Amino acid sequence: MTTPQNPNSITFPDISTIPDLDKYLAEYRGNVLRDTAIAFIILELIAFGLRVAARRINRVQYGWDDALMILALLSNLAVSTAALCKSLPSELQRH
């Protein structure tokens, strides 16, 4: 008699069935992290630049929300920079 499986449980495949396991574990994936960090930096700077340009074109005074936008930009740039530093070749980007 078998016990019914919980539909919410997670089952993992047997790693011995993965072909070329050593090659898979040695695969470098740091380029994905680097590319994502660069994309976010570009998008953040574009969004911030468009906001500043819109404020200047419409001659609208800066407010507290603009100060929060600067704070958000700086914190996001710090996170993206940390991700870029971690994307340097090391053991962190291997499976």
C-alpha positions in Angstrom: 0.0 0.0 0.0 1.4 3.4 -1.0 0.9 6.6 0.9 -0.8 9.4 -1.0 1.6 12.2 -1.9 0.9 15.7 -0.7 0.1 17.9 -3.8 1.9 20.8 -2.2 5.2 18.9 -1.6 8.2 19.5 -3.8 10.0 16.6 -5.3 13.5 17.0 -6.6 15.0 14.8 -9.3 17.8 12.4 -8.6 21.0 14.2 -9.4 22.6 11.0 -10.6 20.2 11.2 -13.6 21.5 14.6 -14.8 23.8 14.0 -17.8 27.3 15.6 -17.5 26.8 16.7 -13.9 30.3 17.8 -13.5 30.0 20.1 -16.6 26.7 21.5 -15.3 28.2 22.3 -11.9 31.3 23.9 -13.4 29.2 26.1 -15.7 29.8 29.9 -15.2 26.7 32.0 -14.9 28.1 35.3 -13.7 27.5 36.9 -17.1 23.7 36.8 -16.4 24.1 38.7 -13.2 26.4 41.2 -14.8 24.0 41.8 -17.7 21.0 42.2 -15.4 22.8 44.7 -13.2 23.9 46.7 -16.2 20.3 46.7 -17.6 18.9 47.9 -14.3 21.5 50.7 -14.1 20.6 51.9 -17.6 16.8 51.7 -16.9 17.2 53.6 -13.5 19.2 56.4 -15.1 16.8 56.8 -18.0 13.8 56.9 -15.7 15.5 59.5 -13.5 16.6 61.6 -16.4 13.2 61.6 -18.0 11.6 62.7 -14.7 14.1 65.5 -14.3 13.6 66.5 -17.9 9.8 66.5 -17.5 10.0 68.7 -14.4 12.3 71.2 -16.2 10.2 71.3 -19.4 7.0 71.9 -17.5 8.7 74.2 -15.1 7.4 72.4 -12.1 9.1 72.9 -8.7 10.8 69.9 -7.2 9.1 68.4 -4.2 9.5 65.7 -1.5 8.7 63.0 -4.1 11.7 64.1 -6.1 13.9 63.8 -3.0 12.6 60.2 -2.6 13.4 59.6 -6.2 17.0 60.6 -5.7 17.2 58.3 -2.6 15.7 55.4 -4.6 18.1 56.0 -7.4 21.1 56.0 -5.1 20.0 52.9 -3.3 19.2 51.0 -6.5 22.6 52.0 -8.0 24.3 50.7 -4.8 22.5 47.3 -5.2 23.3 47.1 -8.9 26.9 48.0 -8.2 27.1 45.3 -5.6 25.7 42.8 -8.1 28.3 43.9 -10.6 31.1 43.4 -8.0 29.7 39.9 -7.3 29.6 39.1 -11.0 33.3 39.0 -11.3 34.5 35.5 -12.0 34.5 33.5 -8.8 32.9 30.4 -7.3 29.7 32.4 -6.5 28.3 32.1 -10.1 28.7 28.4 -10.4 25.8 26.0 -9.9 
